[in-house]
Amino acid sequence: MKIDFLKSEKNIDKKIFSLKEKIYLSLAAFLFLGALFTWLGYYYYNSTEIKPDFGGQYVEGVIGNPMFINPILSQSNEIDQTICHLVFSSLFTYDNQAQIKNDLAESYEISEDNTLYTVKIRTDAKWHDEVPLTAKDVVFTVNLIKDPAYKSSLRGDWQKISVTAVDDYTVTFKLEEPFAPFLNKLTFGILPSHVFEGISGDDFLSSKFNLNPVGSGPFVFLEMKKDQNDSINAATLVANKKYYGQVPYLEKITFNFYDSNEAVLEAYERKEIMGFSLVNYQEAENLKNLKSTNLKSIHLPRYFAAFYNQNKSKALADKRVREALNLATNRDEIIKQIFSGFAQKVNSPIIDNFGQFKSQIEATPFNQEKAKNLLDEAGWKVPENGTIRKKEGEELSLTIITTSWPDFVKTAELIKKQWEQIGAKVEVSALTVADFQQNFLKTREYQIVLFGHEYFYNDPDPFLGWHSNWKKSGSNMAQFDDQKADNLLDEARKSQSFEDRSKKYAEFEKIIAENYPADFLFSLDYVYLQSSKVKGNETQAVVNPSYRMVDIDNWYFKTKRVKK
């Protein structure tokens, strides 16, 4: 007998489930599935987390062109330095707080007398052409730096240091005397000996490898592009997938080269580039609220001051006058009006917001009344029916010199205005850099100079700027001369103890604060504008702007979810 099962099932269905029951059953099934998927989604999101993923190209706009993508020749060109930091490796480098960290160095030891550094190099580092990187390359690079025929600007730092390869992965550096910030000297990029061997000093500057480098860093040089006038207009690097460290998330970095700030800004507005450095602080204020843009204010190890030459002014030879000028300087007004807030006040040669060492003295307050009283006490009084203070018939007349950089000139003019409010007559002279250095700084022919001092990389070491050895020539622009201060600076730069150095610098600061050799003003930030599409850029301090991509291995565009 033939049975119609389909018909039977339909009949059974009709008998068992009514229409109302079918609706309830469907609704229950829908709710069950909804709950199931919700639970699965909840489980997925709670058992996983968002992590950066690989891919994407970052494009930066810069002013100028590369000349030598060679780490021992790049110091005079920020573009060269920036690319070198990405293409080449160093024994040590910096983190995003500008603190020293190991790069190729696996470990290091310092001898008891602090003059011998032994560095163990990691064994998994290779050049981009697959040749192993060894101690031979380190020694080779240092020897090129020391050889005048190769014209490296790093040469002066290495004349009294000997380097030796103990074995393939161990190198020693012998100093004539202890130098606490020495590890900073080991941040130079290392050259491949197998590439540059046989290239003489005469041919070194013109070597094809200076614009087609072979490095060992996180990015590999890919290509240069030129315009119709045969000028380089772009350079592209690709991620080194065999990098010994953290492989970058970004697939490529391209640098587009422009001839002006305006061209760079226009390129950003056209979305042709994703980031660039700002040199105009007023412009930074206008751009900080730009849509889909992050504006990063990054600390630098450089401070600016008005340095007093007591030998060129009767008034400045009196400590009370110098103190009065410091009290009459409104630093907050300078920072807000000229630098749009992208700066911090400084109290001494130790910058508060940079590095491990902190200033341990109180800031000089803005107090015009106290300044006026000090000048009265010093015999500089405002005559009846007059505005300029005089002493024994001589006006309180001062001249500030500075370079012609617009923001320096504006700063000098604002200080002039502030000092005139306490009865000083002030002139400002803006000079070309060449004139400033040759005819004034070098000869010490100035009363007051508005200029800056830099740290030794990330270390304050005020030796060059404040030791009396450098008062007649060099960076001691205040011509400061104090034997106790000299001794503290000598001792501090030889000590490996952070606590000991901090104590000595505190004593040094106290001497500076008691003598008023300069009017300490501010430390400027480095301002970088970047598309908000770029994630992972956490840089807060750099030793100089060429290190702005120091944490590039953490930058990313793409993300993925992975198990916790």
C-alpha positions in Angstrom: 0.0 0.0 0.0 1.4 3.4 -0.9 1.6 5.9 1.9 1.8 9.7 1.3 4.1 10.7 4.1 4.1 14.4 3.2 0.4 14.5 3.3 0.4 12.7 6.6 2.9 15.1 8.1 0.8 18.1 7.1 -2.2 16.5 8.7 -0.4 15.8 11.9 0.9 19.4 11.9 -2.6 20.7 11.5 -3.8 18.5 14.3 -0.9 19.3 16.8 -0.2 23.1 16.3 -2.9 25.7 15.9 -2.1 29.0 14.2 -1.8 30.7 17.6 0.6 28.1 18.8 2.7 28.4 15.7 3.0 32.1 16.3 4.1 31.6 19.9 6.5 28.9 18.8 8.1 31.1 16.2 8.4 33.9 18.6 10.0 31.7 21.2 12.5 30.4 18.6 13.3 34.0 17.5 13.9 35.1 21.1 16.0 32.0 21.8 18.2 32.7 18.8 18.4 36.4 19.7 19.5 35.5 23.2 22.0 33.0 21.8 23.5 35.5 19.4 23.6 38.2 22.1 25.3 35.8 24.5 27.8 34.8 21.8 28.5 38.5 21.0 28.9 39.3 24.7 31.3 36.4 25.1 33.2 37.4 22.0 33.7 41.0 23.0 34.6 40.1 26.6 37.0 37.4 25.7 38.7 39.4 23.0 40.3 42.9 22.7 41.1 45.4 20.0 44.8 45.3 18.9 46.7 47.1 16.1 46.9 45.3 12.8 49.4 45.6 10.0 48.9 47.7 6.9 48.5 51.2 5.6 50.8 54.0 4.4 51.7 57.1 6.4 52.6 60.2 4.4 54.4 63.2 6.0 55.1 66.6 4.5 58.5 68.2 5.1 60.2 71.4 3.9 63.5 70.8 2.0 65.2 67.8 0.4 67.4 64.9 1.5 71.1 65.2 0.9 72.8 62.4 2.8 70.8 59.5 4.2 73.9 58.5 6.0 74.0 58.7 9.9 77.5 60.1 10.2 76.7 62.9 7.6 73.1 63.7 8.4 73.5 66.1 11.4 73.0 69.3 9.4 69.8 68.3 7.7 66.7 67.3 9.8 65.2 65.4 6.9 68.3 63.2 6.6 68.4 62.6 10.3 64.7 61.6 10.4 65.1 59.1 7.6 68.3 57.8 9.1 66.6 57.0 12.5 64.1 54.8 10.6 66.5 53.1 8.2 69.6 52.6 10.5 70.0 51.1 13.9 72.0 52.3 16.9 73.4 50.7 19.9 71.1 52.8 22.0 68.1 55.0 21.1 65.3 56.8 22.9 61.8 56.0 24.0 58.8 58.3 23.7 59.8 60.1 26.8 63.3 60.8 25.4 64.9 58.3 27.9 67.8 56.1 26.8 66.8 52.5 25.9 68.6 49.6 24.3 68.5 49.2 20.5 71.2 46.9 19.1 72.7 46.7 22.6 71.5 43.6 24.4 73.3 44.6 27.6 76.2 46.8 28.8 78.6 47.1 31.7 80.5 50.1 33.1 83.9 49.6 34.8 84.4 50.7 38.4 86.3 53.8 37.3 83.5 54.7 34.9 85.9 54.9 31.9 85.3 51.5 30.1 81.9 50.6 28.6 81.4 47.0 27.4 78.4 46.5 25.1 77.0 43.2 24.1 75.3 43.3 20.7 72.2 41.2 19.9 73.0 38.3 17.5 69.8 38.4 15.5 70.3 41.8 13.8 70.8 41.8 10.0 71.4 44.4 7.4 68.6 44.9 4.9 70.6 42.8 2.4 70.6 39.9 4.8 74.3 40.2 6.0 74.7 39.8 9.8 75.4 43.0 11.7 78.4 42.6 14.0 80.9 44.4 16.2 83.0 45.0 13.1 80.4 47.3 11.8 80.3 49.4 15.0 84.1 49.8 15.0 84.1 50.5 11.3 81.6 53.3 11.8 83.4 54.9 14.7 86.7 54.9 12.8 85.0 56.7 9.9 83.6 59.3 12.3 87.1 59.9 13.8 88.8 60.1 10.4 88.8 63.8 9.1 88.8 62.6 5.5 85.1 61.5 5.9 84.0 64.9 7.2 81.6 63.7 9.9 80.3 66.4 12.2 80.3 63.8 15.0 84.1 63.7 14.9 84.7 66.2 17.8 82.8 63.8 20.2 85.1 60.9 19.5 88.7 62.1 19.4 89.5 60.9 22.9 87.6 57.6 22.8 89.0 54.3 21.6 86.8 51.5 20.4 87.6 47.8 20.2 85.8 44.7 18.9 86.3 42.0 21.6 84.5 39.4 19.6 81.8 39.3 16.9 79.2 40.6 19.2 81.0 42.5 21.9 82.5 46.0 21.7 84.3 48.2 24.2 84.6 52.0 24.5 87.5 53.4 26.5 87.2 57.0 27.7 90.1 59.2 29.0 87.9 60.3 31.9 84.4 59.5 33.2 81.5 61.1 31.4 78.0 60.4 32.9 75.9 61.0 29.7 78.2 58.8 27.5 75.4 56.4 26.4 73.9 59.3 24.5 77.0 59.3 22.3 76.1 55.7 21.3 72.9 56.7 19.6 74.7 57.3 16.3 73.5 55.1 13.3 75.8 52.2 12.4 77.0 51.8 8.8 77.4 48.5 7.0 81.2 47.9 6.7 80.6 45.5 3.8 79.0 48.3 1.8 81.4 51.2 2.6 84.7 49.3 2.8 86.9 50.5 -0.1 85.1 53.9 -0.4 87.7 56.6 0.2 87.1 59.9 2.0 87.3 61.6 -1.4 84.4 59.5 -2.7 82.4 59.2 0.5 80.2 62.3 0.1 79.3 61.3 -3.5 78.7 57.6 -2.8 75.4 56.3 -4.3 74.6 54.7 -1.0 74.0 58.2 0.6 70.7 58.3 -1.3 70.1 54.6 -1.6 71.0 53.4 1.9 71.4 49.9 3.2 70.5 49.9 6.9 69.3 47.5 9.7 66.4 49.5 11.1 62.7 49.0 11.2 62.2 50.4 7.7 63.9 49.6 4.4 64.6 52.3 1.9 62.5 51.7 -1.3 62.8 54.6 -3.7 63.2 58.3 -4.4 60.9 60.1 -6.8 61.9 63.1 -8.8 59.9 65.8 -10.6 60.4 67.1 -14.1 63.3 69.3 -13.0 65.1 66.3 -11.6 64.5 67.4 -8.0 63.7 64.8 -5.4 60.0 65.3 -4.4 59.3 62.1 -2.4 61.0 59.2 -0.7 59.4 56.0 0.4 60.3 53.4 3.0 58.7 50.0 3.6 58.5 48.0 6.8 61.3 45.6 7.5 59.5 42.3 8.0 62.7 40.7 9.3 63.4 43.4 11.8 64.9 42.1 15.1 62.7 44.3 17.2 58.9 45.0 17.0 58.0 44.9 13.3 56.1 48.2 12.5 52.4 48.0 11.9 52.7 50.6 9.0 53.4 49.0 5.7 55.0 52.1 4.2 56.2 55.7 5.1 56.4 58.3 2.4 58.0 61.7 2.8 56.8 64.4 0.4 59.1 67.3 0.0 57.9 70.9 -0.3 59.6 74.3 -0.6 57.5 76.3 2.0 55.3 76.1 5.0 52.4 77.3 2.9 52.8 74.4 0.5 52.9 71.9 3.3 49.7 73.3 4.9 47.9 73.3 1.5 49.0 69.7 1.0 47.5 68.7 4.3 44.2 70.5 3.5 44.1 68.5 0.3 44.7 65.3 2.3 47.8 64.7 0.3 49.8 64.2 3.5 48.8 63.0 7.0 51.2 65.0 9.2 53.8 67.8 9.4 55.8 69.9 11.8 54.6 73.4 12.6 57.2 76.2 12.9 54.7 79.1 13.4 53.2 79.0 16.9 50.4 81.4 16.0 49.5 79.1 13.1 49.4 76.2 15.6 46.8 78.1 17.7 44.6 78.5 14.6 45.0 74.9 13.5 44.6 73.1 16.9 40.8 72.7 16.4 41.0 71.6 12.8 38.6 68.7 12.1 40.0 65.2 12.2 43.4 66.5 13.4 45.5 65.9 16.5 48.0 68.6 17.5 50.8 67.2 19.5 52.9 69.4 21.8 56.2 67.6 22.4 58.8 68.7 24.9 62.4 69.5 23.8 65.6 69.8 25.9 66.3 73.4 25.1 65.7 76.6 27.1 65.9 80.2 26.2 67.1 83.1 28.3 68.4 86.7 28.2 72.1 86.3 29.2 73.7 89.3 30.9 77.2 90.4 30.0 78.3 92.2 33.2 81.5 93.3 31.6 79.7 95.5 29.0 77.3 97.4 31.3 77.8 99.3 34.5 74.2 98.7 35.4 74.3 94.9 34.8 77.4 94.6 37.0 75.0 95.3 39.9 73.2 92.2 41.0 70.2 94.3 42.2 69.7 95.5 38.6 69.8 92.0 37.2 67.3 90.8 39.8 65.1 93.7 39.0 65.1 92.9 35.3 64.2 89.3 36.1 61.3 90.4 38.4 60.0 92.8 35.6 59.8 90.0 33.1 56.3 88.6 32.6 57.0 85.1 31.3 53.3 84.2 31.2 52.6 87.0 28.8 55.5 86.0 26.5 54.4 82.4 26.4 50.7 83.3 25.7 51.2 86.2 23.4 54.1 85.0 21.2 54.0 81.2 21.5 50.3 80.6 22.0 51.0 78.6 25.1 53.3 76.0 23.5 56.1 76.6 26.0 56.8 76.3 29.7 58.5 78.7 32.0 62.0 77.8 33.2 63.8 78.8 36.4 67.4 77.7 35.7 69.5 75.6 33.3 67.5 72.5 34.5 64.2 72.1 32.6 61.4 71.0 34.8 59.3 69.2 32.1 62.1 67.2 30.4 63.9 64.1 31.6 64.7 62.8 35.0 66.4 65.8 36.5 64.0 68.5 37.8 64.7 72.1 38.8 64.9 72.4 42.6 64.5 76.2 42.9 61.5 78.4 43.0 60.5 80.4 39.9 61.2 84.1 39.8 57.8 85.8 40.3 56.6 88.7 38.1 56.7 91.7 40.5 57.1 95.2 39.0 56.9 97.0 42.3 59.7 95.0 43.8 61.7 95.5 40.7 61.3 99.3 40.9 62.3 99.3 44.6 65.5 97.3 43.8 66.4 99.9 41.2 65.8 102.7 43.5 67.9 101.0 46.1 70.7 100.6 43.5 70.6 104.3 42.8 68.8 104.2 39.5 66.0 106.6 40.0 63.3 108.2 37.8 64.0 111.9 37.5 61.2 114.5 37.9 59.4 115.0 34.6 61.2 111.9 33.2 60.5 108.2 32.5 64.1 106.8 32.1 66.0 106.0 35.3 69.3 107.6 35.8 72.3 107.2 38.1 74.9 109.9 38.4 73.6 111.4 35.1 73.8 108.2 33.2 70.6 106.6 31.8 69.7 103.0 32.5 70.2 102.1 28.9 70.4 98.4 27.7 70.6 96.7 24.4 69.3 93.2 23.6 70.7 91.3 20.6 69.2 88.3 19.1 68.9 86.5 15.8 66.4 87.6 13.2 64.0 84.6 13.7 60.6 86.4 14.0 59.6 84.8 17.3 62.9 85.8 18.9 62.5 89.4 17.7 58.9 89.5 19.1 60.2 88.1 22.4 62.9 90.7 22.7 60.4 93.5 21.8 58.0 92.3 24.5 60.8 92.2 27.1 61.8 95.7 26.0 58.2 96.8 26.6 58.1 95.1 30.0 61.5 96.6 31.2 60.5 100.0 30.0 57.6 99.9 32.4 60.1 99.9 35.3 62.1 102.8 33.8 64.8 101.2 31.6 65.7 102.4 28.2 65.9 99.3 25.9 67.0 98.8 22.3 66.6 95.6 20.3 69.0 94.6 17.6 68.0 91.7 15.3 70.9 90.2 13.5 71.6 87.6 10.8 72.9 84.3 12.2 76.3 84.9 10.6 76.6 88.4 12.0 75.3 87.3 15.4 77.8 84.5 15.8 80.9 86.1 14.2 80.7 89.7 15.3 78.9 89.5 18.7 78.9 86.1 20.3 82.4 85.2 19.4 83.8 88.6 20.4 81.4 88.9 23.4 80.4 92.4 22.1 76.9 92.6 23.7 75.2 93.6 26.9 72.3 91.2 26.7 71.9 88.3 24.3 68.6 86.5 23.8 69.4 82.9 22.8 69.1 79.3 23.8 71.0 76.5 25.4 70.5 72.8 24.5 71.0 69.7 26.7 73.6 67.1 25.7 70.9 65.0 24.0 68.7 64.1 27.0 71.1 65.1 29.7 71.2 68.6 31.3 75.0 68.6 31.8 75.4 72.4 32.1 79.2 72.2 31.8 79.5 73.9 28.3 77.0 76.6 29.1 78.1 77.6 32.6 81.6 76.4 33.4 84.2 79.3 33.4 86.4 77.4 30.9 83.9 78.6 28.3 83.4 82.2 29.4 85.7 83.8 26.8 84.6 81.6 23.9 82.0 78.9 23.6 78.5 78.7 25.1 79.0 80.5 28.4 77.2 83.6 27.1 76.7 85.0 30.6 80.5 84.7 31.1 79.6 83.2 34.4 82.6 82.5 36.7 82.2 80.8 40.0 84.7 78.3 41.4 82.2 76.4 43.5 79.9 76.1 40.5 82.8 74.9 38.3 83.6 72.2 40.9 80.0 71.0 41.1 79.7 70.8 37.3 83.1 68.9 37.0 82.0 66.4 39.6 78.4 65.9 38.4 79.3 65.0 34.8 81.7 62.3 36.1 79.3 60.6 38.5 77.1 57.6 37.6 74.8 58.2 40.6 71.6 59.9 39.8 71.1 61.0 43.4 74.6 62.4 43.6 74.2 64.3 40.3 70.8 65.6 41.4 72.3 66.9 44.6 75.1 68.7 42.9 72.8 70.2 40.3 70.6 71.5 43.1 73.6 73.2 44.7 74.6 74.6 41.3 71.1 75.9 40.7 71.2 77.7 44.1 74.4 79.5 43.1 72.8 80.5 39.8 69.7 81.8 41.5 71.7 83.9 44.0 73.7 85.6 41.2 71.2 86.3 38.5 73.5 85.8 35.5 70.6 85.5 33.2 66.9 86.0 32.9 65.6 82.5 32.3 62.5 82.6 30.1 61.0 79.4 28.6 61.4 76.0 27.0 59.6 75.7 23.7 57.6 72.7 22.6 57.9 71.0 19.3 54.5 71.1 17.6 53.4 68.3 15.3 50.1 68.2 13.4 48.7 64.8 12.5 45.6 63.2 11.1 43.4 61.6 13.7 43.3 58.4 11.5 46.8 57.7 12.9 46.7 55.8 16.2 49.4 54.9 18.6 51.5 58.0 18.6 52.3 58.6 22.3 55.5 60.6 21.9 55.8 63.2 24.7 59.4 64.3 24.5 62.2 64.1 22.0 65.9 65.0 22.1 65.4 66.9 18.8 62.6 67.0 16.2 64.3 64.4 14.0 63.2 61.8 16.6 59.5 62.6 16.2 58.9 59.1 14.9 60.8 57.4 17.7 57.8 55.2 18.5 56.8 54.6 14.9 56.6 50.9 15.5 53.5 51.6 17.6 51.7 53.7 15.0 48.8 52.1 13.1 45.7 52.5 11.1 44.0 49.1 11.1 42.8 47.1 14.1 41.7 43.5 14.8 40.2 41.6 17.7 42.3 39.0 19.3 41.8 36.7 22.3 42.7 38.2 25.7 
